[in-house]
Amino acid sequence: MLRRQYSPEQRRALNLIWAAAGQYDLDPPFMAFDPDGQPDFYFNCVVGLAAKWLDMARLEAFFAGYAGSPRREMFDELVWLGLENCVYEKELPVRPVLAALRQQYAEAFFARQQKMSRQQWMAKNNRVYEQQQARWAPLAHRRGPLLTPRGRELARALALPGTLDTEGVIRQLQEMLREFFLFSGEENSRTSRAFHVTGLWAALLTKLLPTEVRHTDQLVLRRSSQLGGAGAAPGGKALLADHLSVRRAEADRAYMETCFGRSIYNDHDLAALEQSLCTGSHRNCHLWITRGEPSPDRPPDQEARQLARDAARQRQRNLDFYARHSQLYASGIRRLSEQIQDALHSYCQPQPVRARTGRLDSRRVWRAPCLHDPAVFLRQTDDIQPDLSVDLLLDASASRLDSQELIAAQGFVIGESLRRCGVKVQISAFRSLRGYTVLQLLKGYKDPGCRSIFGYFAAGWNRDGLALRTAARLADSGCQHRLLLILTDASPNDSQKIPPSGGIPISRDYGDEAAVADTAAEVKALRKEGFRVGAVFFGLTRNVPCLKTIYGREFVRIQKIDQLAGAVGSLLQRQLREMD
């Protein structure tokens, strides 16, 4: 039976596959979705029919044969185009309605082209797309593409007849990959060479040679000195393909675990958390919440070990940077601690503490006879015990690559100042990668010190709306006053699109105005729930309008580290003043 956690969309796709296959314990290697993330009726039937008519174990072994190829996505598209024709011819005599479903799919294929964004067009592989057009154009009563002689030969090779058995299908598909793509099954062991050209040469070679645009979300750690610009951005953007592999989703999950460490939640609890939080604009997203501890069940591969070494080097750079400016930061901690103490004394009341004498605490009386605990009384003191928790979020996206050491130091100053004042503080770094929003807990409420903050490093994207929503869920619900403080550049941007909604029928990029509006809506919702949300802005002047849209007046801007204590102190004073 199923051992995976499936999203609602995946469960609908799975039901279509099971119905077509007539096997209700099938664990399919692929599921089919349209570019908006919704299950595709016809192609999920094709996946099910492949399991019905062919040996799926043999097919999975065939898929695994090119799994390490950088052209895997292109091969997947072409292989399923070939399998579609084969299983269609096999099933049509017993299920005539399949012809109408096939025609509907062809018409929908061309209808989708009218709605595709520029990014989706960029993600298309030209060679695959012309073969898809050639397959579906006659069914949709459209003129097909003008194929080259080589393209027509490939189209004939992909029209696998229904008379083939599993061995014949695999043999013809292997021959197709060899003949048209020179793939012999050893491509993943070859060392590739990359040449980067620009200007006239790039335009000329693009015209003369076959081109393929590929976008990926890979975690790459780069030291600050390797970057020339101040506003470095992620180098790739992953877009939804027409066919989404469950195996690939599992590979992404394994990638999160090897790169960032095991999740603090088990599979069941993490799935429940995703079902609760990954809704609305974040419907197709995932969460990964970790302390960075390696998984004992998943040994790191070569890439993960290299990333761990890069992260360790960045941690040492953070520590070295702090040591070089230790006097400045120590002064900042003292001044910020004083401002926080002044604010707490002005706006918070002394809290009673447990003692051996004083006013009897009826809730703890049972501890005296049962546990021989004499501290069952409450005594008033002059010490401030604030009923306040602060969650500090550090933007850890690739746009912060050139200021990692400075952000780690700023986070340490804020966290250490709050801790010294007796305020419960939790600090997390957030980034997003391959559709996962990753919250790395650098310091928990009960952790004694803040030096773990120097484990901060930047990589990937930043989905601020989902990060804020998740951080609020992880905040201490036992405190009367809860403050969310985010260190940000006010530029949310993610590779995972915003899915269609009732008012907007097409998916949109999570960036620019759409991402700012989503983050602003999340801040507004959190404030309605009783959270105080403020921002410490450390970014470019051009992002100030976005900052005001998201956080209103509840932000401070710092441009130099010696401004940090005064700015954060004034922000905390404003926040405390407005608390009940």
C-alpha positions in Angstrom: 0.0 0.0 0.0 1.0 3.6 -0.2 3.8 4.8 2.1 4.0 8.4 0.9 2.2 11.5 1.9 0.3 12.9 -1.1 -1.1 16.3 -1.6 -4.8 16.6 -2.6 -3.8 17.2 -6.3 -1.5 14.1 -6.2 -4.3 12.0 -4.7 -6.7 13.0 -7.5 -4.0 12.1 -10.1 -3.4 8.8 -8.3 -7.1 7.9 -8.4 -7.1 8.5 -12.2 -4.1 6.3 -12.7 -5.6 3.5 -10.5 -8.9 3.6 -12.4 -7.1 3.3 -15.8 -4.8 0.5 -14.6 -7.4 -1.4 -12.6 -4.7 -1.7 -9.9 -5.5 0.0 -6.6 -2.1 -0.8 -4.9 0.0 0.6 -7.8 2.8 3.0 -6.8 3.3 4.8 -10.2 6.7 6.3 -11.1 5.0 9.3 -12.8 1.9 11.5 -12.3 0.7 14.0 -14.9 -0.1 17.6 -14.2 -0.9 20.6 -16.3 1.3 23.7 -16.0 -0.9 25.1 -13.3 -0.4 22.1 -11.1 -3.8 20.5 -11.6 -4.0 16.7 -12.5 -4.2 16.1 -16.2 -7.1 13.6 -16.9 -5.9 12.1 -20.1 -2.2 11.6 -19.4 -2.8 10.2 -16.0 -5.0 7.6 -17.8 -2.0 7.0 -20.1 0.2 6.3 -17.1 -2.4 3.9 -15.7 -2.7 2.2 -19.1 1.0 1.8 -19.3 0.8 -0.1 -16.0 -2.1 -2.2 -17.4 -0.5 -3.2 -20.7 3.2 -3.2 -20.0 5.6 -4.4 -17.3 6.0 -1.4 -15.1 9.0 -2.8 -13.3 10.9 -3.1 -16.6 9.8 0.4 -17.5 11.1 1.8 -14.2 14.4 0.1 -14.8 14.5 1.8 -18.3 13.7 5.2 -16.7 16.5 4.7 -14.1 18.9 4.1 -17.0 18.9 7.8 -17.9 18.0 9.2 -14.5 21.6 10.7 -14.1 21.5 12.4 -17.5 21.3 16.2 -17.6 18.7 15.7 -20.4 16.5 13.6 -18.2 13.5 15.9 -18.4 13.6 16.0 -22.2 13.9 12.2 -22.3 10.9 11.9 -20.0 8.7 14.0 -22.3 9.7 12.1 -25.4 9.5 8.7 -23.9 5.9 9.3 -22.6 5.0 10.7 -26.0 6.0 7.4 -27.4 4.3 5.3 -24.7 1.1 7.4 -25.2 0.7 6.2 -28.8 1.4 2.6 -27.9 -1.0 2.2 -25.0 -3.7 4.3 -26.9 -3.7 1.8 -29.7 -3.8 -1.1 -27.3 -6.7 0.3 -25.2 -8.8 1.9 -28.0 -10.6 -1.4 -29.1 -11.9 -2.0 -25.5 -12.4 1.7 -24.5 -13.6 3.7 -27.6 -14.1 6.8 -25.4 -10.4 7.2 -25.3 -10.5 8.7 -28.8 -12.6 11.6 -27.5 -10.4 12.1 -24.5 -7.3 12.2 -26.7 -8.9 14.8 -28.9 -9.9 16.9 -25.9 -6.3 16.7 -24.7 -5.0 17.9 -28.1 -7.3 20.9 -28.1 -6.4 21.8 -24.5 -2.7 21.5 -25.4 -3.1 24.4 -27.9 -5.4 26.3 -25.7 -2.8 26.4 -23.0 -0.2 27.9 -25.3 -2.3 31.1 -25.4 -2.0 31.5 -21.6 1.6 30.6 -21.1 3.8 33.2 -19.5 7.2 34.2 -20.8 8.9 32.1 -18.2 6.9 29.0 -19.2 7.9 29.6 -22.8 11.5 29.9 -21.8 11.3 26.5 -20.0 10.1 24.8 -23.1 12.5 22.5 -24.9 12.2 23.4 -28.6 12.8 19.9 -29.9 10.2 18.4 -27.5 7.7 21.1 -28.2 7.7 20.6 -32.0 7.2 16.8 -31.5 4.2 17.5 -29.2 2.8 19.9 -31.8 3.3 17.3 -34.5 1.4 14.7 -32.4 -1.5 16.9 -31.4 -2.0 19.2 -34.3 -4.0 16.7 -36.6 -6.2 15.8 -33.6 -7.0 19.5 -32.9 -7.6 20.2 -36.7 -4.6 22.5 -36.8 -1.7 22.9 -39.1 1.3 21.1 -37.7 4.9 22.5 -37.4 7.2 22.4 -40.4 9.5 19.6 -39.4 13.0 19.0 -40.8 13.6 15.5 -42.4 15.3 14.5 -39.1 12.3 15.8 -37.1 9.9 13.7 -39.2 12.0 10.6 -38.6 11.9 11.3 -34.8 8.1 11.7 -35.0 7.8 8.3 -36.7 10.1 6.8 -34.1 7.8 8.1 -31.4 4.7 6.6 -32.9 5.2 3.3 -31.2 2.6 0.8 -32.5 0.2 -1.0 -30.1 1.4 -4.4 -31.3 4.7 -4.1 -29.3 5.2 -5.9 -26.0 7.3 -4.5 -23.1 10.5 -5.7 -24.6 9.7 -4.3 -28.0 8.7 -0.9 -26.5 11.9 -0.6 -24.5 14.0 -1.7 -27.4 12.6 0.9 -29.7 12.8 3.7 -27.1 16.5 2.8 -26.5 17.1 2.8 -30.2 15.4 6.3 -30.4 17.7 7.7 -27.7 20.8 6.3 -29.5 19.8 7.3 -33.0 18.6 10.9 -32.3 20.4 11.9 -29.1 23.5 9.7 -29.1 22.6 8.4 -25.7 24.1 5.0 -24.8 23.4 4.9 -21.1 26.8 6.3 -20.1 26.1 10.0 -20.4 26.0 10.5 -16.6 29.6 9.4 -16.3 31.0 11.8 -18.9 32.5 15.1 -17.8 30.7 18.0 -19.5 32.5 21.1 -20.7 30.8 24.5 -20.7 31.7 27.5 -22.8 30.1 30.9 -22.1 29.7 33.3 -24.9 27.8 36.6 -25.2 26.9 39.3 -27.7 27.2 38.5 -31.4 28.8 35.1 -30.9 25.9 34.0 -28.7 23.3 35.2 -31.2 25.2 33.5 -34.1 25.6 30.1 -32.3 22.0 30.1 -31.2 21.0 30.3 -34.8 23.4 27.7 -36.1 23.3 25.1 -33.3 20.5 23.3 -31.5 19.6 25.1 -28.3 18.0 23.9 -25.1 17.0 26.2 -22.1 17.1 24.4 -18.8 16.3 26.0 -15.4 17.2 24.3 -12.1 17.0 25.1 -8.4 20.4 23.9 -7.0 21.8 24.9 -3.7 25.1 26.7 -4.3 27.1 28.4 -1.5 29.4 31.2 -2.6 31.6 33.3 -0.4 30.9 37.0 -0.4 34.2 37.9 -2.0 33.3 35.9 -5.1 30.4 38.2 -5.9 30.8 41.5 -7.6 27.4 43.1 -7.3 25.5 44.1 -4.2 22.2 42.6 -5.3 23.1 39.1 -6.3 20.2 37.0 -7.3 19.7 33.2 -7.6 21.1 31.8 -10.8 18.2 29.6 -11.8 14.4 29.3 -11.8 12.5 26.1 -11.6 9.2 26.0 -13.5 6.4 23.5 -13.6 6.7 21.0 -16.4 3.7 19.3 -18.0 4.6 16.0 -16.3 5.7 15.9 -12.7 7.4 12.8 -11.4 6.7 11.5 -7.9 10.2 10.1 -7.9 11.6 13.5 -8.6 9.5 14.9 -5.7 11.1 12.3 -3.5 14.5 13.3 -4.8 13.8 16.9 -3.9 12.9 15.9 -0.4 16.1 13.8 -0.1 18.0 16.9 -1.4 16.5 19.0 1.4 17.5 16.5 4.0 21.1 16.0 2.8 21.7 19.7 2.4 19.9 21.2 5.5 19.7 18.2 7.8 16.7 16.2 9.1 13.4 17.8 9.8 12.4 18.3 13.4 9.0 16.8 12.5 8.2 13.3 11.5 6.6 12.7 8.1 3.0 12.6 9.4 3.3 15.8 11.4 5.2 17.6 8.6 2.4 16.6 6.1 -0.2 17.9 8.5 1.7 21.2 8.9 1.9 21.6 5.1 -1.8 20.9 4.7 -2.5 23.6 7.2 0.0 26.3 6.0 0.6 25.6 2.3 -2.7 27.1 1.2 -3.8 30.0 -1.0 -0.8 31.6 -2.7 1.4 28.7 -1.4 -0.8 25.8 -2.4 1.9 23.8 -4.2 4.7 24.6 -1.8 6.4 22.4 0.8 8.0 23.0 4.2 11.3 21.8 5.7 12.0 22.8 9.3 15.4 21.8 10.6 18.1 22.4 13.2 20.8 21.4 10.7 21.4 18.0 12.3 22.5 15.4 9.7 20.1 12.5 9.2 21.4 9.1 10.5 19.3 7.3 7.9 20.5 9.2 4.9 24.3 9.3 4.5 25.5 12.4 2.7 26.5 12.2 -1.0 29.5 14.0 -2.5 27.4 17.1 -3.2 26.0 17.2 0.3 29.5 16.8 1.8 30.8 19.7 -0.3 27.9 21.9 0.8 28.6 21.0 4.4 32.2 22.1 4.0 31.1 25.3 2.3 28.7 26.0 5.2 31.4 25.3 7.7 33.7 27.8 6.0 31.0 30.4 5.9 30.5 29.9 9.7 34.2 30.5 10.3 34.1 33.6 8.1 31.1 34.8 10.2 33.0 34.2 13.4 36.2 35.9 12.1 34.2 38.9 11.0 32.6 39.2 14.4 36.0 38.9 16.1 37.5 41.7 14.0 34.7 44.0 15.1 34.1 42.6 18.5 34.5 45.9 20.4 31.9 47.6 18.2 29.4 44.7 18.5 30.0 44.4 22.3 29.1 48.1 22.6 26.1 47.6 20.5 24.9 44.7 22.7 25.3 46.8 25.8 23.4 49.8 24.4 20.6 47.7 22.9 20.2 45.7 26.2 19.8 49.0 28.1 17.2 50.2 25.7 15.3 46.9 25.9 15.5 47.0 29.7 14.2 50.6 29.7 11.3 49.6 27.4 10.4 46.6 29.6 10.4 48.6 32.8 8.2 51.2 31.2 5.6 48.9 29.6 5.8 45.6 31.5 4.8 44.8 35.1 7.0 42.8 37.5 5.9 39.2 37.5 5.7 37.0 40.6 8.3 34.2 41.0 8.2 30.8 42.7 9.5 30.9 46.2 9.5 29.0 49.5 7.5 31.8 51.2 4.9 34.3 50.0 1.4 33.9 48.6 0.3 30.2 48.2 0.0 29.1 44.5 -3.0 26.8 44.5 -1.9 25.3 41.1 1.3 24.0 42.6 0.2 22.9 46.1 0.2 19.2 45.0 4.0 19.4 44.4 4.7 19.7 48.2 3.4 16.3 49.3 4.0 14.5 46.0 7.4 15.8 44.9 8.6 17.3 48.2 8.9 20.6 46.4 8.7 23.5 48.9 8.6 26.2 46.1 4.8 26.3 46.0 4.5 30.0 46.8 4.6 33.2 44.7 6.6 36.2 45.8 6.6 39.7 44.2 10.1 41.0 43.1 11.3 44.2 41.4 12.7 42.1 38.6 11.0 42.3 35.2 9.9 38.9 33.9 8.4 39.9 30.6 5.5 37.9 29.3 7.0 38.3 25.8 8.5 36.1 23.1 10.4 37.4 20.1 10.9 35.4 16.9 13.7 36.8 14.8 13.7 35.8 11.1 16.8 36.2 9.0 16.4 36.4 5.3 18.9 33.8 4.0 18.2 34.0 0.2 21.0 34.3 -2.4 20.3 38.1 -2.6 22.1 38.2 0.8 25.3 36.4 -0.4 27.4 39.6 -0.3 26.5 40.4 3.3 26.3 37.1 5.1 28.9 38.0 7.8 27.2 41.3 8.5 23.7 39.7 8.8 25.0 36.9 11.1 26.6 39.6 13.3 23.4 41.7 13.4 21.3 38.6 14.3 23.7 37.8 17.1 23.6 41.4 18.5 19.7 41.4 18.5 19.4 37.9 19.9 22.0 38.3 22.6 20.6 41.6 23.8 17.1 40.1 24.1 18.5 37.0 25.9 20.3 39.1 28.5 17.1 41.0 29.2 15.3 37.7 30.0 13.1 37.8 26.8 12.3 34.5 25.2 13.9 34.6 21.8 13.9 32.2 18.9 16.0 32.9 15.7 15.6 31.2 12.3 17.1 31.7 8.9 14.7 31.1 6.0 15.2 30.4 2.3 13.3 28.5 -0.4 14.6 25.9 -2.8 12.8 23.5 -5.3 9.4 24.6 -3.9 10.5 24.0 -0.3 10.5 26.9 2.2 13.3 25.9 4.6 13.3 27.3 8.2 16.6 26.6 9.9 16.3 27.0 13.6 19.5 28.7 14.7 18.5 29.3 18.3 15.5 27.9 20.2 13.7 29.5 23.1 15.5 27.3 25.6 19.0 27.3 24.0 21.4 29.0 26.5 23.4 31.1 24.1 23.3 32.7 20.7 26.6 31.7 19.0 24.7 29.1 16.8 23.5 32.1 14.8 27.0 32.2 13.2 25.9 29.1 11.3 23.9 31.4 9.1 24.5 31.2 5.3 22.7 32.4 2.2 21.4 30.4 -0.7 18.2 30.0 -2.8 15.1 32.1 -2.9 12.9 33.8 -0.3 9.1 33.2 0.0 8.5 35.8 2.7 4.8 35.2 3.1 5.0 31.5 3.8 8.1 32.0 6.0 6.2 34.5 8.2 3.2 32.2 8.3 5.3 29.3 9.4 7.3 31.2 12.0 4.1 32.4 13.6 3.0 28.8 13.9 6.3 27.9 15.6 6.1 30.9 18.0 5.5 30.3 21.7 1.8 30.3 22.2 2.1 30.5 26.0 3.2 34.1 26.0 0.7 36.9 26.1 2.7 39.2 23.8 4.4 37.8 20.7 6.6 39.8 18.4 7.8 38.7 15.0 10.9 40.6 13.9 12.3 40.0 10.4 15.7 41.2 9.1 14.9 41.7 5.4 15.7 43.5 2.1 11.9 43.7 1.3 12.3 41.8 -2.0 10.4 38.5 -1.8 11.1 36.3 -4.8 10.6 32.5 -5.3 10.8 30.0 -8.2 7.5 28.4 -7.2 4.6 30.2 -8.9 1.4 31.5 -7.3 -1.3 29.1 -8.4 -4.5 30.3 -10.1 -7.2 31.6 -7.9 -10.9 32.5 -8.5 -10.1 36.1 -9.5 -6.9 35.3 -11.4 -7.2 32.2 -13.7 -3.5 31.8 -14.5 -0.5 31.2 -12.4 1.9 34.1 -11.6 5.5 34.5 -10.7 6.2 34.9 -7.0 8.0 38.2 -7.3 7.6 42.0 -7.7 4.1 43.3 -7.0 2.5 39.9 -6.5 5.0 38.7 -3.9 4.9 42.1 -2.1 1.1 41.9 -2.0 1.2 38.4 -0.6 3.7 39.2 2.1 1.7 42.3 3.0 -1.5 40.3 3.3 0.3 37.8 5.5 1.6 40.5 7.8 -1.9 41.9 8.1 -3.4 38.5 8.9 -0.8 37.9 11.6 -1.5 41.3 13.2 -5.2 40.3 13.4 -4.1 37.2 15.3 -2.4 39.3 17.9 1.2 39.3 16.7 3.3 42.4 16.6 5.2 42.3 13.3 8.2 44.6 12.6 11.0 44.7 10.2 14.7 45.7 10.3 15.5 46.8 6.8 19.0 46.3 5.4 18.7 46.7 1.7 18.6 48.9 -1.4 16.8 52.3 -1.5 14.7 51.2 -4.4 13.0 48.6 -2.2 11.8 51.1 0.4 8.3 51.5 -1.2 7.9 47.7 -1.0 9.0 47.8 2.6 6.3 50.4 3.5 3.7 48.4 1.6 4.4 45.3 3.5 5.1 46.6 7.1 3.5 50.0 7.1 5.2 52.2 9.7 6.6 49.2 11.8 10.1 49.1 10.4 13.5 50.7 10.9 16.2 51.1 8.4 19.9 50.6 9.1 22.8 51.3 6.8 25.7 51.0 9.3 26.1 48.6 12.1 26.5 51.4 14.7 22.9 52.3 13.9 21.6 48.9 14.9 21.2 49.4 18.7 19.3 52.6 18.4 17.1 51.5 15.5 16.1 48.2 17.0 15.6 49.7 20.4 13.2 52.3 19.1 11.3 49.7 17.1 10.9 47.5 20.2 9.8 50.5 22.3 7.1 51.3 19.7 6.0 47.7 19.7 5.8 47.4 23.5 4.0 50.7 23.8 1.2 49.4 21.6 0.8 46.1 23.5 -2.1 45.7 25.9 
